[in-house]
Amino acid sequence: MFAAVRFEVDADVSPGLLPRLLQPFARRDLVPDSFHAVHADGTMRIAIAMDAMPREMVHLIGGNLKQVVGVRDVTTR
């Protein structure tokens, strides 16, 4: 079973942040369909989306994103 999912991440600005956010996907052989990052007022706002992610991975990836150093908040839609 698959689900369309979008992770919205707010994080501190850091040079290594973006590759750290993609690592949970790469470890599971998943490739996001879109990745958008904006730096504004000392905060990075990142949206990572997949059109068809295995449902059992949504919770795992969300949890991994919350553990990335510098991440303040993760919302899953």
C-alpha positions, 0 to 999 in steps of 0.5 A: 500500500502506498501514500502520497506524503509531504514532510514539512521541516523547520530547522536551524540553518546549517551547511550539512542540514540538507544532506542529513534530511535526505539520508533517511530516504536514501537508507531505504532506497527511496527517492523523493519526488520533490525537495524544496528549501528556503532560507528565511530569517535564520530558519530553513523551511524544507518540503520533501514530497513523495507521490507513492511512499510505502505506508509503513515508511511514513512514520519511520521517515518522519521519526528520523527527520525529527532526530536530525540535528537542528530540526525544530519541527516536522509536520507530515501531510 
